[in-house]
Amino acid sequence: MAIQSTMRWIAIVVSLVGMRVARADDGSRHLVYAEVLGKAGPYGIGYEYSVMPWIAIGAAVSYAVIGDERLTTTAPYVHVPLVGHHHHRLFGELGAIAAHRHIPSPVPDWSGSTHTGTAGFLSLGYEHVAKHVVIRASGSVVAGDGGLGPMVGISFGARP
């Protein structure tokens, strides 16, 4: 009976220590952000969760109307801080992009046009981290249905 109680207390202490270590530098694991250009298209919103201080998983989404086109984009990714700490860091991201384009028909005899494409991306960027604010700028290489191409993006985020 004493051994089970001791094991239970050890498990509780290890869990509490593990939860403390797994938090991001500022104590929050969550990041909500808005981006311009970048992985979600012309603009988007995203969410990121820090699994450990050195790795986070996230996704960005967007819906844009450009002329007659409707563009919906989803981009899940893995975020890894590479160099630096506290306020200034270089980071890398590896992820995928799924984009769906729809052009509605202006006439009754045509149903319109739709196309869904996928791509992968690898990003390298800089982030400035304050207590509750994160600002990022990145450059990426995208490989997809249309071949290789560059991508840049800027995001502004908040940690609750």
Secondary structure, 3 states (H helix, E strand, C coil): CHHHHHHHHHHHHHHHHHHHHCCCCCCCCEEEEEEEECCCCCEEEEEEEEEECCEEEEEEEEEEEECCEEEEEEEEEEEEEEEEECCEEEEEEEEEEEEEEEECCCCCCCCCEEEEEEEEEEEEEEEEECCCEEEEEEEEEEEECCEEEEEEEEEEEECC
